[in-house]
């Protein structure tokens, strides 16, 4: 069975930047086990699978090891594929995730913007389990639906954090966001998710559903600029709109191809 496969660098205006995602358009769902194997074979942070469904697109995301509830960069990449390669008409795409509900992507020129639900997070104690996996102690900690968010005093601290992935992998949840007020942008972050098969994610759109409402409250503004400080780096434009977050960025194609898979 031959399937189309695209690889798109998301949240960047140049190839080899941002976060690479694989996108596999389907007419109907494959067995879960086969989609997980494709995600493992691609060995990217996420592979997105999209299926047309009643005027919208159902979407699911797989890391090399698990299916996840929400993924921003692979949704941005999926929107790029639909707009540029799969003949989607207009400037708006409606997605639906079985795990996260309705999602939307729009384009204005080259800029793609996601419309995601905000995360709900609560403060938690700075326990040794949370802090022992990091070389620098954070100022405060929060727990959202799937991730921990640890706040630091400066961009320099976030940049210099040395994660112990073995210790972080023992935390209950998808991963750990580390963040601080930015020097040249409103806020910066990094994201570690060894428990989900991704030690450090280059750019994590879904983490900005937690980051955006937090920093909007801290900075007293609803439109914010963000940078993820991974080796590849990524730039995001974020806006808090009630209980939704708009997450904007650019994307660049890297690979257009075909895979040949067979489930034994």
C-alpha positions in Angstrom: 0.0 0.0 0.0 1.5 3.3 -1.1 0.7 6.5 0.8 1.7 10.2 0.3 4.1 11.6 2.9 5.2 15.1 3.4 7.8 16.5 5.8 7.4 20.2 6.7 9.5 22.4 9.0 7.0 24.3 11.1 7.3 27.6 13.0 10.2 28.8 10.8 10.8 30.7 7.6 13.7 28.5 6.5 14.4 24.9 6.0 16.3 23.1 8.8 14.7 25.5 11.3 11.7 25.1 13.5 10.2 21.7 14.1 9.9 19.0 11.4 6.7 17.1 11.2 5.5 14.4 8.9 2.0 14.6 7.4 0.2 11.6 5.9 -3.1 12.4 4.2 -5.5 9.4 4.2 -9.0 8.7 2.8 -9.8 6.5 5.8 -8.0 5.6 9.1 -5.3 2.9 9.1 -5.1 0.5 12.0 -3.7 2.3 15.1 -0.8 -0.1 15.2 0.2 0.8 11.6 0.0 4.5 12.2 2.2 4.0 15.3 4.7 2.1 13.2 4.8 4.8 10.6 5.4 7.4 13.4 8.2 5.2 14.7 9.8 4.8 11.3 9.6 8.5 10.6 11.3 9.1 13.9 10.2 12.7 14.1 8.6 14.4 17.1 5.2 13.9 15.5 3.6 12.4 12.5 0.1 13.7 11.7 -2.6 11.7 9.9 -5.5 13.5 8.4 -8.8 12.2 7.0 -11.5 14.3 5.2 -14.7 14.2 7.2 -17.9 16.2 6.5 -16.3 19.3 5.2 -13.5 19.2 7.8 -10.4 17.0 8.5 -10.1 14.6 11.3 -6.5 14.7 12.7 -4.4 12.5 14.9 -0.8 12.8 16.0 1.8 10.1 16.8 5.3 10.4 18.3 7.7 7.5 17.7 6.2 5.8 20.8 2.7 7.1 21.6 -0.4 8.9 20.3 -0.7 12.4 21.8 -3.8 14.5 22.7 -2.6 17.7 20.8 0.2 18.8 18.6 0.6 22.3 17.3 3.5 22.1 14.9 2.2 19.0 13.1 -1.2 20.7 12.8 0.5 23.8 11.3 2.4 21.4 8.9 -0.9 19.6 8.0 -2.5 23.0 7.2 0.5 23.8 4.9 0.1 20.5 3.1 -3.6 21.0 2.6 -3.2 24.5 1.3 -0.2 23.9 -0.9 -0.4 20.3 -2.1 -3.8 18.7 -1.4 -6.0 21.3 -3.1 -7.9 22.8 -0.1 -9.8 25.9 -1.3 -10.1 29.0 0.7 -8.0 30.4 3.6 -9.5 28.4 6.5 -9.3 24.7 7.5 -11.4 23.1 10.2 -9.8 20.2 12.0 -11.3 17.9 14.5 -9.3 15.9 17.0 -11.0 12.9 18.8 -8.9 13.9 21.9 -9.0 17.8 21.7 -12.1 18.7 19.9 -12.5 21.4 17.2 -9.3 23.1 15.9 -8.8 25.7 13.2 -6.1 26.9 10.9 -6.2 30.1 8.8 -3.7 31.6 6.4 -3.0 35.3 5.7 -0.3 35.4 3.0 2.5 33.1 4.2 1.5 33.3 7.9 -0.5 30.3 9.2 -2.4 30.7 12.5 -3.8 27.9 14.6 -6.9 28.3 16.9 -6.5 26.0 19.9 -8.3 25.7 23.3 -6.4 27.2 26.2 -4.9 24.8 28.8 -6.2 24.8 32.3 -3.3 24.8 34.8 -2.8 25.0 38.6 0.2 25.8 40.8 2.0 22.8 42.2 4.8 22.4 44.8 8.4 22.5 43.8 9.0 19.0 44.8 12.4 17.2 44.5 10.8 15.0 41.8 10.2 18.2 39.7 13.5 20.0 40.3 16.0 17.1 40.5 15.8 16.6 36.7 17.1 20.2 36.0 20.4 21.8 36.6 18.8 25.1 37.7 16.0 25.5 40.2 12.9 27.2 38.9 11.0 29.9 40.6 7.5 28.3 40.5 5.7 25.3 39.0 2.3 24.6 37.4 0.5 21.5 36.1 -1.7 21.6 33.1 -3.8 19.0 31.4 -0.8 17.0 30.2 2.4 19.0 31.0 4.3 20.6 33.9 5.3 24.2 33.4 8.3 25.5 35.3 9.0 29.2 35.4 12.5 30.6 35.7 13.9 34.1 36.4 15.6 34.8 33.1 16.0 33.7 29.5 19.6 32.9 30.2 18.5 30.3 32.8 16.1 28.6 30.4 18.9 28.6 27.7 21.4 27.0 30.1 19.2 24.4 31.8 20.7 21.0 31.5 17.9 18.4 31.6 18.4 14.9 33.1 16.1 13.0 30.8 16.1 9.8 32.9 14.7 11.8 35.9 12.2 13.8 33.8 10.9 10.6 32.2 9.6 9.5 35.6 7.2 12.5 35.9 3.5 11.7 35.3 2.5 13.5 32.1 3.5 14.2 28.6 6.4 16.5 29.3 7.9 19.6 31.0 7.9 23.1 29.8 10.5 25.5 31.1 10.0 29.2 30.5 11.0 32.8 31.4 10.4 36.3 30.3 12.3 36.9 27.1 15.0 39.5 26.3 14.0 40.2 22.7 10.6 38.6 22.7 7.8 38.5 25.3 8.7 35.0 26.5 10.9 32.0 25.8 10.6 28.3 26.4 12.0 24.8 26.0 10.1 21.5 26.1 11.3 18.1 27.4 9.2 15.0 26.8 11.3 11.8 27.2 8.2 10.0 28.6 6.6 10.6 25.1 9.7 9.5 23.1 11.0 13.1 22.4 13.9 14.2 24.7 13.7 17.9 23.6 11.1 19.0 21.1 12.4 21.8 18.8 9.2 23.9 18.8 6.0 22.9 20.7 2.9 24.7 19.5 0.6 22.9 22.0 2.8 24.0 24.9 1.8 27.6 24.0 -1.8 26.8 25.0 -0.3 26.9 28.6 2.4 29.5 28.0 0.2 32.1 26.4 -2.5 32.5 29.1 0.2 32.5 31.8 2.4 35.2 30.2 -0.7 37.2 29.1 -1.6 37.5 32.8 2.0 38.2 33.9 2.7 40.9 31.2 -0.8 42.4 31.0 -1.2 41.9 27.3 -3.0 39.4 25.0 -0.8 39.6 21.9 2.7 38.2 22.5 5.8 37.1 20.7 7.6 33.9 21.6 10.7 32.0 20.9 11.5 28.3 21.7 15.2 28.0 22.5 16.0 24.6 21.0 19.0 24.1 18.8 16.7 24.6 15.7 14.8 27.4 17.4 11.3 28.6 16.4 9.3 31.8 16.3 5.7 32.1 17.3 3.1 34.8 17.3 0.5 34.2 20.1 -2.8 35.8 21.0 -5.1 35.0 23.9 -8.8 35.2 22.8 -11.0 34.2 25.7 -10.6 30.5 26.2 -8.8 30.1 22.9 -5.2 30.7 21.9 -4.2 31.8 18.4 -0.7 30.5 17.5 0.9 31.8 14.3 4.0 30.9 12.4 5.5 30.1 9.0 6.4 26.8 7.5 8.7 25.4 4.9 8.5 22.1 2.9 11.5 19.8 3.1 10.2 16.5 1.6 7.4 15.4 -0.7 7.3 11.6 -1.3 5.6 8.3 -1.0 5.9 5.5 1.5 5.2 1.8 0.9 3.7 0.1 3.9 2.0 -3.2 4.6 0.5 -4.4 7.9 1.3 -8.1 8.3 
